[in-house]
Amino acid sequence: MITRKERIDLITAEEVRVEKPWGYELRWAITDKYLGKVLHINRGEALSLQYHNRKDESILVLTGTMVLDLEDDAGV
């Protein structure tokens, strides 16, 4: 579990904060095979639909709720 101090440290780390139309992302791990980031999505905003041939993702909602729409290879 991320501590309050760790959250504050991430939020104040300007060099890893990337502004987005829906809020911002905090990039905390960047390698050639992995990008770890915390997304801050403003209330009422949404991310665009994404398509990946092969990509693993992990999602942890710290506060609020999230609606996640998934499709299989047939688009269902």
Protein Blocks (a to p, Z undefined) as FASTA:
>chain_A
ZZfklmmmmmmmmklpccdfklcaddfbdcfkbccddddddehiacdddddfbacddddd
fbdcdddddddfkoZZ
